[in-house]
Amino acid sequence: MINIIIIFTSLVLGLVLQNIREFPITKAYKLLNKIVVTICLPAIVLYYIPKLKWSNELLYPIGGAWIGFVVAFALFYFLGKKWGWSNKLIGCLVLTAGLGNTSFIGYPVISALYGEQGLKMAILFDQPGTVVVLSTLGIFIATYFSKDNLKPIQMLIRMFKFPPFVFFIVACFLNVFSIELVDWFQDILKGFGSIMAPLALTSVGLQLRFESKSQHWRFLGFGLLYKLILTPLFIYVLYVLILNQRSEMIKVVLMESAMASNITASILATSYGLKPRLASMMVGYGIPLSFITLVFWYFVAQFI
């Protein structure tokens, strides 16, 4: 419950700060984005990835996150090229609709619905799934769509200059060689990671605009339709109807796939200039709507 309160408090704080004339809105959200991308996300990656124990049970929850992202890329790239969308618009929709808020919202929701065992499964979906996708393919997509005619070597340089990706490589090294960080340093990493969501949501609130004639409404509809309806529908058809998988884990995977847009993905899109206003709308409008659509998917999950 506390996470839900923090979500709306942080969003409202950002909206309130917009209306303070002397407040430097642009500088503020850019600073918050920088803190999230260069400190908080690397801290989360370095804290959790070395602790992962790889096994076959990871395949279904990991697959849920990767499938959702890959299908988002295929869909929005196809639609974008067909209808003449800009690369920045395509990149924004892939990032914000392709990745879900599987931790800050996902953990408390899954814990409330499925208990401690369900939470363990949600962590599998989030850490080797969402976090790894964001730290690898997410950065690649942000780099690729941020500027036209970017050479491969330039893309690689950008990726290796991006802190979350660098720390992901370090975290993988620690995991492979079973190297444990000292406790006091892990506490620091966990502390930095814990402030990511409030900072990111405040940044979203600073950029969120309620404009009835905004050009983004149509694309917001495409993004939310995919994130809240089509992604979990695709997972249900693939896992339940085609692969005939019916278990508590599959229920959790279905619910996690139905979560609203990933906050950090929105910040990543904003940092790379991929339609910042739309990226903020995907989070700002998507989170409240997701509490309605999650009720529907929870009802569907009862029949698995």
Salt bridges, closest charged atoms under 4 A:
GLU211 OE2 - ARG277 NH1 3.18
GLU248 OE1 - LYS251 NZ 4.00
